[in-house]
Amino acid sequence: MTEMTMGKALNAALRDTLAADDRVLIMGEDIGKLGGVFRITDGLQKEFGPRRVVDTPLAESGIVGTAVGLAFRGFRPVVEIQFDGFVYPAFDQIVSQVAKLHYRTQGRVKMPITIRIPWAGGVGAAEHHSESPEAYFVHTAGLRVVAVSNPQDAYTMLRQAIASDDPVVFFEPKRLYHSKGEVDLDGDVADAAPLGLARVVREGTDVTVLTYGAQVTTAMDAAIAAEDEGVSLEVIDLRSISPVDYATVAASVRRTGRVVVTHEASREGGVAAEVIASVTEKCFHYLEAPPLRVTGHDVPYPPSKLEHHHLPDLDRILDAVDQVMGRPSSYSEVTA
């Protein structure tokens, strides 16, 4: 086991995959000489050369379109989108081509493309640099969508994504790039938990808290704070948000009877809405209270000085916990 940051874990995953499989190559803006704006690809072009680690023009549609052609020819391209809000020029390629070609060709063509996206807020950046566009891709059949929350998952899940024959949209919470954790670089990735499996991060008995990405850390802080008040929160890191591991989720909800879902993205039409709808269908007779969402607000991402008002925090999660527990909360005070 080696202690490293999430950024270093992602770099190690890319290095190990490039070394193990000649079909893998990386493409993106400034990823070669510079090593990417977050230095995730630092040193890789020097080690593997400019034909395997390719600096591209500033043209996301062209980057993903080129990856489609490479996948047709048997390569396994890894695409870096420089910031979350820069993915929109590539949206047509991802939705119209990447997600559909396997189905359109009746399985004769595979699209083993991994689209890495530094994602979400908490770093003091502006719009187009702090956005959470995951719901667009979750709604698109034919894509796997995953989000990592710790260095070990960053290493293991990126290697699994690149090895997958399915296209994977791979979200990396940029505010966790410098967070540290133990990483097993020598274990067999094939023996790790499957890419689509959720993980119970903390066991509890009173409320199930479902989340992903950097919000896992916030949910864990809320669980520690709730414990001081005698409330036991079970925190589940979804890891995969398309498909969702509803077997793990439902097993938890049937034990606790209460659900809170939190993410940074806007509320309307978000992942939380879909998760709550599915949980209600599968666990309706076990629910002791209506499930609640704790999300970003339905506004464009605010200026950096205001983002702490936008991002769901410990207090907002605990307030939702109070509501589903039938305890006094800010909501009950407003509606009283």
KOLKEVO-139772 format. One record per residue (C-alpha): x, y, z. Coordinates in steps of 0.001 Angstrom, whole numbers, plus 524288, in hexadecimal, padded with zeros to 5 digits. Last residue first. Example, Ala and Ser with C-alpha at 12.3 -4.5 7.8 and 13.67 -1.06 7.14 Angstrom:
# KOLKEVO-139772
     x     y     z
 83566 7FBDC 81BE4
 8300C 7EE6C 81E78
***
This chain:
# KOLKEVO-139772
     x     y     z
 74F40 86570 82ACF
 75430 86519 81CC4
 760D5 86CAD 81F2A
 763B3 865E4 82C19
 76101 8588A 8262A
 76AC6 85B6C 81B59
 7751E 86062 824D2
 773EF 85386 82C19
 76CEC 84DCF 837DB
 76D8B 83EEC 837A9
 76544 835E3 82F42
 77111 82D70 82C04
 76F9E 830B3 81D96
 76FE9 83F22 82107
 77B44 83E31 82A95
 78346 83721 82042
 7800F 841F6 8169A
 78533 84BF7 8205C
 79151 84398 8225B
 793EC 843FD 813B8
 79221 852BD 81345
 79B2F 85498 81EF3
 7A5E1 84BE7 81965
 7A670 85331 80C93
 79FB6 8530A 7FF6C
 7A73D 85C50 7F664
 7A06C 868E0 7F27E
 7A29F 8716F 7FE63
 7B0FA 86D86 7FEAE
 7B161 87149 7F050
 7AEE7 87FAB 7F318
 7BCAB 88534 7F2C9
 7BFB6 87C69 7E72C
 7B550 88284 7DE8F
 7A90F 87A34 7DD21
 7A6B1 86DFF 7D4DE
 79A7F 87090 7CCE2
 78E7C 86FCF 7D5A2
 785D3 864AE 7DA24
 78C99 8630E 7E73B
 79623 8582D 7EA3C
 7907C 84C42 7F0B1
 78AAD 84643 7FCFA
 77F8E 83D57 7F8BE
 77598 836E6 801C3
 76EF3 829A1 802B3
 76107 82A1A 8085B
 7606D 823BE 815CD
 75F95 8160C 81BC5
 76294 80F30 80EEF
 76207 8004C 80EEC
 7558C 7FEF4 806EE
 75AFD 807B8 7FC4B
 767E3 80070 7FAC8
 76966 7FD5B 7EC53
 760FE 807F0 7E63D
 764E3 8120F 7F069
 7734A 80EB9 7EEA5
 771C6 81073 7DFF5
 76B61 81DC9 7E147
 77562 821DF 7EB79
 780AD 81DEA 7E2B0
 77ACE 82512 7D70E
 778B7 83190 7DECA
 78632 830B4 7E4DF
 78C84 82F93 7D765
 786ED 83CCD 7D3BA
 77AA7 840DB 7CC87
 77937 84D08 7D4E0
 782AA 84D92 7E05E
 78EFF 85342 7DA8B
 79BA4 84B94 7DBB1
 7A360 84AF7 7E85D
 79D96 83E10 7ECFF
 795BC 83907 7F884
 78BA3 82E48 7FA5C
 784D0 82C8C 80780
 77D4F 8200B 80A57
 775A9 81A3D 815AC
 770B8 80C6D 8184F
 77DCA 8087D 81E51
 77E10 7F9E3 81B59
 7765E 7F9DA 80EA9
 77E14 805C8 80A6A
 78B06 7FE98 80C08
 78719 7F29D 8042D
 78121 7FB8B 7F9E8
 78DDF 802EF 7F7C8
 79653 7F6C6 7F6D2
 78D1C 7F05E 7ED01
 78AEC 7FD6F 7E642
 798E4 7FDEE 7E136
 796C2 8098E 7D845
 799DB 80810 7C9C7
 79CD2 812D2 7C76B
 7A060 819EB 7D3F4
 7ABB0 810D2 7D6F7
 7B370 81429 7E342
 7A6A5 813E6 7EB23
 7ADEB 8173C 7F7B2
 7A49D 812F2 8026D
 7A42C 81960 80FCB
 79C1C 812EE 81A8B
 798A2 81D46 82481
 7967B 81A4C 83302
 78FFD 82514 83AE6
 7937F 8268F 84952
 79632 8351B 848CC
 7A4FB 83368 848CE
 7A311 82920 83E2F
 79D1D 8338E 83594
 7AA1F 83AEB 83540
 7B191 82EC8 83111
 7A76B 82BB8 826A4
 7A7BD 839B8 821BA
 7B67A 83903 8201D
 7B49B 82C56 8188D
 7AA98 832FE 80FD5
 7B41B 83E0A 80CFD
 7BECA 8344B 8094B
 7B566 82CCA 8008A
 7B16A 839C8 7FA73
 7BE8A 83A02 7F36A
 7B9EE 82F96 7E9F2
 7AD82 827F7 7ECEA
 7A178 82835 7F5AD
 7973B 82038 7FCBA
 79465 82282 80B27
 78C8F 81780 81165
 7864D 81B80 81E4F
 784A3 814D2 82B95
 78D12 8087B 82C27
 79ACE 80B9C 827E0
 7A690 805EE 820DA
 7B0BD 80EFC 81B19
 7B698 80E67 80D7E
 7ACBF 804AC 8082E
 7B1DA 802FC 7FA60
 7AA9B 80330 7ED70
 7AE0C 7F974 7E2AC
 7AE64 7FD60 7D452
 7BD21 7FCA8 7D243
 7BE11 7EF41 7D88C
 7C4B9 7EE48 7E5DC
 7D307 7EACF 7E415
 7D7FA 7DD4B 7E007
 7D9AF 7E116 7D1B9
 7E1DF 7ECB3 7D62C
 7EC04 7E30C 7DB3A
 7F2F7 7E962 7E6A9
 8002E 7EFE9 7E507
 7FC7F 7FE47 7E55D
 7F512 7FD4D 7F223
 7F1E2 80B58 7F5A0
 7F15E 81154 80337
 7EB6E 81EE2 8039D
 7EE13 82D2E 8010E
 7E599 83877 7FC73
 7EC8A 84121 7F286
 7E395 83E20 7E702
 7D7C8 83EA0 7F010
 7D310 84C2E 7EC09
 7D3D1 84792 7DDE3
 7C965 83D4E 7DF8D
 7CCC7 833A5 7D494
 7C17D 82F4E 7CBE0
 7C3BE 8240C 7C26F
 7BA51 8230C 7B709
 7BC2D 814FC 7B2C2
 7BA26 80F40 7A530
 7B820 80090 7A639
 7C2D3 7F6DA 7A2B9
 7C843 7F8BD 7B06B
 7D702 7F829 7B27D
 7D803 806FD 7B2DD
 7CD1F 8079E 7BCE1
 7D331 7FCFE 7C54B
 7E036 8043C 7C58B
 7D92F 810C4 7C92D
 7D169 8096C 7D38F
 7DD73 803F6 7DA44
 7E5AD 81046 7DB14
 7DADD 81A00 7DE39
 7D461 81007 7E70E
 7E0BE 80F47 7EF32
 7E286 81E19 7EF39
 7D4EE 82150 7F466
 7C7AA 8262F 7EFA8
 7C64F 8217D 7E1A5
 7BAF8 823F6 7D866
 7B5B2 81AA3 7CE1C
 7AD22 81B9C 7C20C
 7ABD0 81014 7B8C2
 7A62C 81436 7ABCD
 79CDF 80D53 7A279
 79055 813FF 7A69C
 791F8 82296 7A8E5
 78A9E 8277A 7B4E9
 7968C 824FB 7BD76
 79E27 82D2C 7B3BF
 795FC 83965 7B545
 794E6 836E9 7C3EB
 7A3B7 837B5 7C578
 7A4FA 84608 7C1BD
 7AA42 84AE9 7CEDD
 7B10D 857E8 7CC94
 7BCE6 85E23 7D2D1
 7C57C 862F3 7C79A
 7BAFB 866C6 7BDA8
 7B64C 87095 7C7EC
 7C120 87631 7D06D
 7CB77 87056 7D93A
 7CD54 8709F 7E7E4
 7D0CD 86246 7E90D
 7C444 85CE7 7EF27
 7BD9D 85951 7E296
 7BA89 84E01 7D99B
 7C2B5 84623 7CFE8
 7CF8C 842D1 7C9A1
 7CA01 83A97 7BE69
 7D03D 82E29 7B92B
 7C999 82843 7AD3C
 7CD2C 819E0 7AC01
 7CABE 813FE 79E97
 7C912 8055D 79C48
 7BEF1 80797 79180
 7BC21 7FA20 78BEA
 7B7BC 7F75E 77E03
 7B132 7EA9F 779E6
 7A773 7EB40 7850E
 79B3C 7ED32 77CE7
 7A1CA 7F86F 7758A
 79870 802C3 77AEE
 79969 7FD30 788A3
 7A842 7FE20 78929
 7A7DE 80B33 78212
 79E16 811BD 78B13
 7A4D2 817C6 796D8
 7B128 81C38 78FBD
 7A9EA 82158 783CE
 79E0E 829D5 78690
 79FA8 82C32 79521
 7AE6D 82D65 7960E
 7B06C 833EE 788D9
 7A544 83D7D 78B1E
 7AA09 840D7 798C1
 7B7E8 843D8 79470
 7B5AF 852A2 79461
 7AF2C 850BA 7A1BD
 7BAD6 84A57 7A85F
 7C183 8574C 7AB5E
 7B945 8598E 7B783
 7BFA9 84E1B 7BE79
 7CD76 85300 7BC12
 7D8D3 84E2A 7B3A0
 7D154 84306 7AD63
 7DB18 837DB 7AD5A
 7D8E5 82CDB 7A3AD
 7DDD9 81F0A 7A5C2
 7DE53 8176B 79915
 7DD9C 80880 79880
 7E20E 8055E 78AAD
 7DBB2 7FB43 781D4
 7DA13 80318 77540
 7CBF7 806EA 7782C
 7D0C4 80B98 78581
 7DA5B 81486 77E80
 7CF72 81A4E 7764E
 7C739 81CDB 7825A
 7D2FC 822F3 78933
 7D47E 82C53 77DBA
 7C66A 83097 77FAE
 7C909 83271 78E34
 7D483 83B81 78BA0
 7CDDC 8425B 78042
 7C1E7 84582 78861
 7CABB 84A40 79358
 7D22C 853BD 78AAB
 7DD82 85AE1 790F5
 7E790 853CF 78898
 7ED37 84708 78DAF
 7F957 8430C 79537
 7FA88 83455 793AF
 7FFED 82ACB 79D90
 8021B 81E48 795B8
 80774 82474 78944
 80E5E 82F26 7911A
 81732 82591 79855
 81555 81B99 7A31A
 81E33 82081 7AE06
 81F37 82EEB 7AA68
 810C2 82F07 7A6FB
 80D62 8290E 7B428
 8152A 83265 7BCA8
 8096C 83994 7C23F
 7FC7F 8340A 7BD6D
 7F4D9 83835 7C990
 7FC16 8452D 7C9F8
 7EF7D 84CAB 7CD46
 7F08D 85544 7C11E
 7F586 84979 7B9A7
 80350 843EA 7B95F
 808DC 85052 7B35C
 810A4 84955 7A8D2
 805B1 83FBE 7A5F6
 7F858 84251 7AC04
 7F706 8502B 7A6B8
 7E9B1 84D51 7A08E
 7E677 83F01 79FAC
 7E98E 83172 79AB1
 7EE82 82534 7A176
 7F1F2 81861 79AE7
 7EF0A 80A34 79E00
 7F0D7 7FFDF 7936B
 7FEB3 7FD03 797FB
 7F957 7F740 7A492
 800F9 7F506 7B138
 809BF 80100 7B137
 7FEC0 80A50 7AD90
 7F644 80409 7B813
 800AE 80563 7C2A5
 80347 81398 7BF20
 7F4D7 81726 7BEBA
 7F236 810B8 7CBD8
 7FE39 81720 7D1D0
 7F9D0 82490 7CD37
 7EC57 82220 7D307
 7F2A0 81E46 7DFF8
 7FB5D 82A54 7DF86
 7EF7A 83318 7DE1D
 7E855 82BDD 7E8F2
 7F3C3 82E85 7F1EC
 7FCEB 823DC 7F657
 7FF83 81A7C 8017E
 804D5 80D96 7FC84
 80000 80000 80000
***
